[in-house]
Amino acid sequence: MKNYMVTHTFKSKEMKDKFTETVASMKMEDIVKSMTSDKAACQMTWNTPGDTMEMFCWWKGTDPEAIKNQLGQMNDFFEPHKFVECNDDVMDFNK
């Protein structure tokens, strides 16, 4: 699978709040299950504070369409996603 950094932009402050409430009501294993398949899997998510309308996720997927399909109804919270494909040459400054 390919690596993608994805910018998810909320449609409104209300949609961000509703998304936060929805995720907070879920068990972690259900969140992981809903974000993982053989064609797309979310690796990490960076939520943003306050009125910032974007969140950022590192996905592994066969292509952007597979990621959109994996998000399913969650797509309703967001504007069209912005995908940037990344290669596997990672510089890890924590080692």
C-alpha positions as CSV (number, residue, x, y, z in Angstrom):
1,M,0.0,0.0,0.0
2,K,1.0,3.6,-0.6
3,N,1.5,6.3,2.2
4,Y,-0.8,9.3,2.1
5,M,-0.8,12.4,4.3
6,V,-4.4,13.5,4.2
7,T,-5.9,16.9,5.2
8,H,-9.5,16.5,6.4
9,T,-11.2,19.9,6.5
10,F,-14.5,20.1,8.5
11,K,-17.5,21.7,6.7
12,S,-18.3,23.8,9.7
13,K,-17.6,24.3,13.4
14,E,-20.8,22.4,14.1
15,M,-19.6,19.5,12.0
16,K,-16.3,19.4,13.9
17,D,-18.2,19.4,17.2
18,K,-20.5,16.6,15.9
19,F,-17.5,14.6,14.7
20,T,-15.8,15.0,18.1
21,E,-18.9,13.8,19.9
22,T,-19.4,10.8,17.6
23,V,-15.8,9.6,18.0
24,A,-15.9,10.2,21.8
25,S,-18.9,7.9,22.0
26,M,-17.1,5.0,20.3
27,K,-14.9,2.4,21.9
28,M,-11.3,2.5,20.7
29,E,-11.5,-1.0,19.1
30,D,-14.6,0.1,17.1
31,I,-12.7,3.2,15.9
32,V,-9.7,1.1,14.8
33,K,-12.1,-1.5,13.1
34,S,-13.9,1.3,11.2
35,M,-10.6,2.8,10.0
36,T,-8.9,-0.5,8.9
37,S,-9.4,-2.8,5.9
38,D,-7.2,-4.6,3.4
39,K,-7.3,-1.5,1.0
40,A,-7.0,1.4,3.5
41,A,-5.9,1.8,7.1
42,C,-5.4,5.0,9.1
43,Q,-2.0,4.9,10.8
44,M,-2.1,8.1,12.9
45,T,-4.4,11.1,13.4
46,W,-3.6,14.6,14.5
47,N,-6.6,16.5,15.8
48,T,-6.3,20.3,16.0
49,P,-7.4,22.5,18.9
50,G,-10.1,25.2,19.1
51,D,-11.5,26.7,15.9
52,T,-8.9,25.1,13.6
53,M,-11.0,23.4,10.9
54,E,-8.4,20.8,9.7
55,M,-7.2,17.5,11.0
56,F,-4.4,15.5,9.6
57,C,-4.0,11.7,9.1
58,W,-1.4,9.4,7.9
59,W,-3.1,6.7,5.9
60,K,-1.8,3.6,4.0
61,G,-4.0,2.8,1.1
62,T,-4.1,1.4,-2.4
63,D,-5.3,4.8,-3.6
64,P,-7.2,7.9,-2.4
65,E,-10.5,6.3,-3.4
66,A,-9.9,3.4,-1.1
67,I,-9.4,5.8,1.8
68,K,-12.6,7.7,0.9
69,N,-14.5,4.4,0.8
70,Q,-13.1,3.4,4.2
71,L,-14.2,6.6,5.7
72,G,-17.8,5.9,4.5
73,Q,-20.3,8.1,6.3
74,M,-17.5,10.0,8.0
75,N,-17.0,11.8,4.7
76,D,-20.1,13.8,5.5
77,F,-18.2,15.8,8.1
78,F,-15.6,17.0,5.7
79,E,-15.0,19.1,2.6
80,P,-13.2,17.1,-0.2
81,H,-10.0,15.6,1.3
82,K,-6.6,16.6,0.2
83,F,-4.2,13.7,-0.5
84,V,-0.5,13.9,-0.8
85,E,1.3,10.6,-1.6
86,C,4.5,10.1,0.3
87,N,7.4,7.7,-0.3
88,D,8.8,5.3,2.2
89,D,12.1,7.3,2.8
90,V,11.3,8.5,6.3
91,M,13.7,10.6,8.4
92,D,13.0,9.6,12.0
93,F,14.6,12.2,14.3
94,N,13.6,10.3,17.4
95,K,16.3,7.7,17.2
